Amino acid sequence: MSSNIVDFLTTSNFQQLFTLAKMQGLTAFIWNEVMKNIEQGKLDRSSLPKELKLRWALAAENIVKQYNKRKELSFEFADVMASRGIEVYSLKGLSLSQYYPRPELRECGDFDCWMGDDFQRANTLAAEIGAKYDPYDYRHSQISYKGLTIENHRFFLVLRGNSRNKRLEKYLLKIIASEKKIDGSNIHLPSSQFQAMFTILHMMHHFLYESINLRHLLDWKYLVEKERDNVDWKEFNSKCVEAGVDKFVAAINHICIEHFGLDINGIGLTTDAKYANKIWEDTLYQNALHSSGIENSWQQRYVKLKNVIQQRWKFNEVYNRSMLYSLMQTANGILFDKDVKFPL
């Protein structure tokens, strides 16, 4: 990064930097940046406390090991599916890590995947080979394969009560197909157009109901850099307006340019500083409660509802639908649109 995370903290704040790295899901990534800066003489090695150095190095090493193990099991699971003629597409973590200079430094949790019309057949096959299968909810099932948690997505977006998302879902279905695969495995990478659109829609959902983190921003920076010549950005911009995320995208672009050195010259992406600082502050300080790790679905809904009310500016200013409209839409979906079927 030409303007990296280390720059805005002094060498006396390594403990603060470590805390920030953990909070933002960048423990291994920032450790690598710290080591590069020390080797280049930009940071003083002696100012890094020995105990903290050891703890951070071990944490980073563990993240790399976990990444490689999850990747290995994901490949193995995809091989099983491929043996029955089922195509596996990677969503989110594993696919986004491919844009990073060192993919293993990008922290990933579950293996999110999509298997199209074979959604239920994949669930059945997983159970046949001894994996634990949980129907979970209408959007995705949950499969536990040799300790790897797999989210088998039936749908990409939150669809209940949301006619606009249903239209966007149909669009994503049309553009996902791709022959690109990860490291010669049976895991497909979605098309470049899909990656750009789905990444922003997923990031916007996190922003509205929780907070995004610095890792989300780096995902976008590296995606744009790698896919700049492969995405129809005019079409992307048009769909962002349709989805109500155009102001969010413009702010994210501004943040990535200012803090991470992203270059968007010549590709037609918009940038606007109007909401950038507010989003940046929310990202750094994680002002919203997070529902990740909460298993009870009603508790998750309570946390998200509390966030929506307390941080309604995200809806009222950045999104193009008000908080009240969005809450009514959610309630309508829960009460009257439970049976979302595939295909739409």
RAKANOR-V807911 format. One line per field, one symbol per residue. ss: DSSP state (A for helix, B for strand, O for the rest). phi: phi as a letter, one per 40 degrees, with the letter a starting at -180 (. if undefined). A space follows every 50 residues. Layout:
ss = ???
phi = ???
//
This chain:
ss = OOOOAAAAOOAAAAAAAAAAAAAOOOAAAAAAAAAAAAAOOOOOAAAOOA AAAAAAAAAAAAAAAAAAAAAAAAAAAAAAAAOOOOOBBBBOAAAAAOOO OOAAAOOOOOBBBBOAAAAAAAAAAAAAOOOBBBOOOOOBBBBBBOOBBB BBBOOOOOOOOOAAAAAAAAAAAAAOOOOOBOOOOOBBBOOAAAAAAAAA AAAAAAAAAOOOOAAAAAAAAAAAAAAOOOOOAAAAAAAAAAAOOAAAAA AAAAAAAAAAOOOOOOOOOOOOOOOAAAAAAAAAAOOOOOOOOOOOAAAA AAAAAAAAAAOOAAAAAAOOOOAAAAAAAAAAAAAAOOOOOOOO
phi = .cbcdcdcbcccbcccccccdcccgbdcccdcccccccccgcbcdcccdd ccdcccccccccccccdccccccccccccccccbgbcbbcbfdccccccc dbdccccbbcccabbfccdccccccdcccgccbbdgaccacbbbbfgccb ccccbcbcbdgbccccccdcccccbcdaccbcfgccbcccccccdccccc ccccccccbaacbccdccdcdcccccbdcbbccccdcccccccgbccccc ccccccccbbgcbbdgbgccaacdbcccccccccbfcccbccgccccccd cccccccdccbcdcccbccbbcdccccccccccccbbcccbbcc
//
